[in-house]
Amino acid sequence: QVQLVESGGGLVQPGGSLRLSCAASGFTFSSSGMSWYRQAPGKEREWVARISSSSVPIVYADSVKGRFTVSRDNAKNTLYLQMNSLKPEDTAVYYCKRVGFDYWGQGTQVTVSS
């Protein structure tokens, strides 16, 4: 059974940082491309970043390029998203997803507000 469990969200002030984690199980994580998505209130789900199974290549949405860094630890079956210089418009529920498959976790809420 595929499971994706996101964690690490919270409330942070503008300019702050958060590190999200996604614990994966039920499939061969080390050979799977992975993506981060987010969904802000009242908006459609938006793709944020994608990382290949070997960590090369990595691609980012223009809205987060230079501020967010995606990484993975295949030994721990875990995907990460380091978010720096956070802005109020980054407020959303963040989800991880296996590339090519329609499995979603419950998401983790990130709120950027003073």
C-alpha positions as CSV (number, residue, x, y, z in Angstrom):
1,Q,0.0,0.0,0.0
2,V,1.4,3.3,-1.1
3,Q,1.8,5.9,1.7
4,L,3.1,9.4,1.5
5,V,3.2,11.3,4.8
6,E,4.1,15.0,4.7
7,S,5.3,16.8,7.8
8,G,7.2,19.9,8.9
9,G,4.6,22.6,8.1
10,G,3.7,25.4,10.5
11,L,3.3,29.2,11.0
12,V,6.4,31.3,10.0
13,Q,7.0,35.0,9.6
14,P,7.8,36.4,6.1
15,G,11.5,35.9,5.4
16,G,11.6,32.8,7.5
17,S,12.4,29.2,6.7
18,L,10.8,25.8,7.0
19,R,11.9,22.3,6.0
20,L,9.2,19.9,4.9
21,S,9.6,16.1,4.9
22,C,7.7,13.4,3.0
23,A,8.0,9.8,4.2
24,A,7.3,7.3,1.5
25,S,6.4,3.6,1.7
26,G,4.8,0.9,-0.4
27,F,6.8,1.4,-3.5
28,T,10.4,1.6,-4.7
29,F,11.3,5.1,-3.6
30,S,14.9,5.0,-4.8
31,S,13.8,4.5,-8.4
32,S,11.0,7.0,-8.4
33,G,10.9,10.6,-9.5
34,M,9.1,12.7,-6.9
35,S,7.4,16.1,-6.9
36,W,6.2,18.7,-4.5
37,Y,2.9,20.5,-5.1
38,R,0.9,23.0,-3.1
39,Q,-2.6,24.3,-3.0
40,A,-3.5,27.7,-1.6
41,P,-7.0,28.5,-0.4
42,G,-9.4,29.0,-3.3
43,K,-6.8,28.1,-5.9
44,E,-5.9,25.1,-8.0
45,R,-3.1,22.7,-7.0
46,E,0.2,24.0,-8.2
47,W,3.4,22.1,-9.1
48,V,6.4,23.3,-7.1
49,A,9.4,21.1,-7.8
50,R,10.5,17.8,-9.2
51,I,13.5,15.6,-8.5
52,S,14.6,12.5,-10.4
53,S,15.4,9.2,-8.7
54,S,19.1,10.0,-8.7
55,S,18.6,13.7,-7.7
56,V,19.7,14.9,-11.2
57,P,17.9,16.7,-12.7
58,I,15.9,18.9,-10.4
59,V,13.4,21.4,-11.7
60,Y,11.6,24.2,-9.9
61,A,8.6,26.4,-10.7
62,D,9.6,30.0,-11.4
63,S,7.7,31.2,-8.3
64,V,10.1,29.3,-5.9
65,K,13.3,29.1,-7.9
66,G,16.2,30.4,-5.8
67,R,14.3,30.1,-2.6
68,F,13.3,26.4,-2.3
69,T,15.5,23.4,-2.5
70,V,14.3,19.9,-3.0
71,S,16.4,16.9,-1.9
72,R,16.0,13.2,-1.1
73,D,17.5,10.5,1.0
74,N,16.9,7.2,-0.7
75,A,18.3,5.3,2.3
76,K,15.5,6.8,4.4
77,N,12.8,6.8,1.7
78,T,12.3,10.5,2.4
79,L,11.8,13.5,0.3
80,Y,12.6,17.0,1.6
81,L,11.7,20.6,0.7
82,Q,13.8,23.4,2.2
83,M,11.9,26.6,2.0
84,N,13.8,29.9,2.6
85,S,12.8,33.6,2.2
86,L,9.2,32.6,2.6
87,K,6.5,35.0,1.4
88,P,2.8,35.3,2.3
89,E,2.0,33.9,-1.1
90,D,3.7,30.7,-0.2
91,T,0.9,30.0,2.2
92,A,-0.7,26.7,1.1
93,V,-1.0,23.0,1.9
94,Y,2.0,21.2,0.5
95,Y,1.9,17.7,-0.9
96,C,4.5,15.2,-2.2
97,K,3.7,12.9,-5.1
98,R,5.3,10.1,-6.9
99,V,5.9,11.2,-10.6
100,G,3.5,9.4,-12.9
101,F,1.2,8.1,-10.2
102,D,-1.9,9.6,-8.7
103,Y,-1.1,9.0,-5.1
104,W,-1.3,11.9,-2.6
105,G,-0.6,12.3,1.1
106,Q,-2.7,14.3,3.5
107,G,-0.5,17.4,3.0
108,T,1.1,19.7,5.5
109,Q,-0.1,23.3,6.1
110,V,2.4,26.1,5.6
111,T,1.3,29.6,6.7
112,V,3.5,32.6,6.2
113,S,2.2,35.6,8.1
114,S,3.3,38.3,10.5
